[in-house]
Amino acid sequence: MTKRVMRGIQDIKTLTGRADDGAIPYKAYMKLSILEMEKFRRGKEKTSALDRVSHIDQRFRDIEVEREEIITLLESKGIRRRRPSGLEESPTAALRTTTGPFKIRY
């Protein structure tokens, strides 16, 4: 008696995966449309970012104008311009002369 091999659905041969995605027209058009949508979206993001940067630059210019006006007003009243205490130059720290291990100075 010969033995019969039982076959199931897993053994059915199909053409799945044999055609590349570029050969199927609707998939190629779908990829093109997705790329175009992404390009449009990125363009909007870029425009928005450039607008934000231009607003920040304008605010910097406004701040400088206001700052100069305040300084001019103070100088006209005879008040001398002083440097803020945080911007004073600190004494230069001693340069490290050894190449040995890291040392913490107190």
Legacy VTK file of the C-alpha trace (Angstrom):
# vtk DataFile Version 3.0
C-alpha trace
ASCII
DATASET POLYDATA
POINTS 106 float
0.000 0.000 0.000
1.407 3.422 -0.967
1.450 6.204 1.533
-0.399 9.366 0.518
0.934 12.734 1.576
-1.750 14.958 3.023
-1.466 18.483 1.752
-3.121 21.570 3.173
-3.663 25.216 2.366
-0.039 25.987 3.206
1.097 23.898 0.220
-0.852 25.849 -2.424
1.560 27.702 -4.708
0.797 31.373 -5.346
2.416 34.219 -7.247
2.674 36.402 -4.166
5.950 38.282 -3.905
7.116 37.484 -7.437
6.223 40.880 -8.943
8.147 43.912 -7.767
6.193 46.837 -6.346
7.249 49.152 -9.198
5.599 46.926 -11.770
2.158 47.388 -10.231
0.885 50.775 -11.438
-1.445 51.632 -8.573
1.329 51.054 -6.016
3.703 53.315 -7.953
1.047 56.063 -8.122
0.360 55.637 -4.404
4.064 56.074 -3.614
4.197 59.178 -5.802
1.189 60.702 -4.071
2.635 59.966 -0.632
5.927 61.606 -1.612
4.124 64.664 -2.953
2.089 64.993 0.252
5.236 64.738 2.368
6.975 67.335 0.192
4.034 69.725 0.639
3.947 69.128 4.405
7.708 69.733 4.743
7.370 72.919 2.710
4.717 74.191 5.120
6.942 73.298 8.083
9.866 75.150 6.500
7.769 78.252 5.811
6.462 78.243 9.363
9.959 77.849 10.812
11.337 80.677 8.648
8.462 82.924 9.767
9.248 82.163 13.411
12.926 82.959 12.842
12.091 86.251 11.134
9.816 87.207 14.074
12.623 86.400 16.515
15.102 88.476 14.488
12.653 91.400 14.421
12.254 91.174 18.197
16.067 91.254 18.594
16.155 94.447 16.520
13.325 95.958 18.600
15.148 95.094 21.818
18.339 96.770 20.593
16.423 99.928 19.615
14.727 100.102 23.035
18.040 99.440 24.775
19.748 102.274 22.904
16.853 104.625 23.689
17.124 103.848 27.403
20.901 104.317 27.385
20.557 107.627 25.526
17.930 108.808 28.036
20.136 107.876 30.998
23.184 109.565 29.481
21.186 112.725 28.788
20.324 112.878 32.515
24.008 112.597 33.401
23.949 109.004 34.607
27.067 107.176 33.526
26.796 103.818 31.866
28.036 100.979 34.048
28.684 97.362 33.230
26.408 94.871 34.987
28.158 93.132 37.876
27.783 89.701 36.269
29.758 90.750 33.199
32.860 91.922 35.023
35.992 90.155 34.010
37.127 87.574 36.523
40.802 87.092 37.307
42.329 84.548 35.006
42.611 81.124 36.554
46.008 79.503 36.774
46.690 77.306 33.826
47.147 73.634 34.477
50.790 72.763 34.153
50.681 69.013 34.743
49.315 66.348 32.508
48.634 64.023 35.428
45.283 62.833 36.776
42.321 65.121 37.259
42.610 67.231 40.410
39.929 69.299 42.084
41.069 72.595 43.568
39.216 74.068 46.503
LINES 1 107
106 0 1 2 3 4 5 6 7 8 9 10 11 12 13 14 15 16 17 18 19 20 21 22 23 24 25 26 27 28 29 30 31 32 33 34 35 36 37 38 39 40 41 42 43 44 45 46 47 48 49 50 51 52 53 54 55 56 57 58 59 60 61 62 63 64 65 66 67 68 69 70 71 72 73 74 75 76 77 78 79 80 81 82 83 84 85 86 87 88 89 90 91 92 93 94 95 96 97 98 99 100 101 102 103 104 105
